[in-house]
Amino acid sequence: WTETLKIKRAKVFPISIYFFIFIGVMMGMFMFLSMHPEIASRSSTIKMKTSFLEGSDWKAFYELLIQIVLTVGVIGSGIITSWGFGREFSDKVIKDLLALPVQRSTIVVSKLIILFIWTILLSIIVLVAAMLTGFAVRLPDWNTGDLFPFLKMYILCSLLNALLITPVAFVASAGRGYMLPISFVILIMILTQLLAVGLPGLTFWFPWALPALVSGAGGPALPSPGFFSYFIYIIIVLAGLFGTIAWWR
């Protein structure tokens, strides 16, 4: 209840919602520009940004949204987790929290539950905003047969990304603020891209690459996830959880 109240009264919560609505709308507009290349050709920048799209129908739009949740989802969840834990140090209320007659593990788990729900909510907001924009611009080839497999994969990728907030929570706690965890998230994104491009075989062992491996968004160059991919992923999530609790204790 306390963590929910903090989120509701914080300015960052509505800002995050508006920002992710904007992202969803922009994805729909990219598809609109892909449908009308004569408009995109008027600007070299827009033409370059729409050139990576593999089509201008709903199937191509689904693939784009999977890529968005794999990238923006990680950045968004990392930033709000950095804020959720780092603000206690920047606002200098950590000493008051630690003095409360409440188990410190309860504080940590409460924060993680709210941040997990917040992360999933942002993924849903992007999806709804993008889908509504897709209908508004009248994307062709709507097919319910493609919708349900896409939604299943989208939800799975969102959950896999959301669970990876625990290492960010540990870094934010150990770093006592915002900067270190945000830098950590950026570093993770860079490493994921470098491995996918330069050393695709190692992505099998990199937990932050698991959502991309599961979705197949990285293409045939990336391996399929196996037992050890999921095992390492679970170890990292649990290590972040129990490491954060241990640090707070």
PyMOL commands that set and color helices and strands:
alter all, ss='L'
color gray80, all
select helices_A, chain A and resi 2-9+12-35+37-40+44-50+58-90+94-99+104-136+144-163+165-175+179-198+200-205+207-215+227-248
alter helices_A, ss='H'
color red, helices_A
deselect
rebuild
show_as cartoon
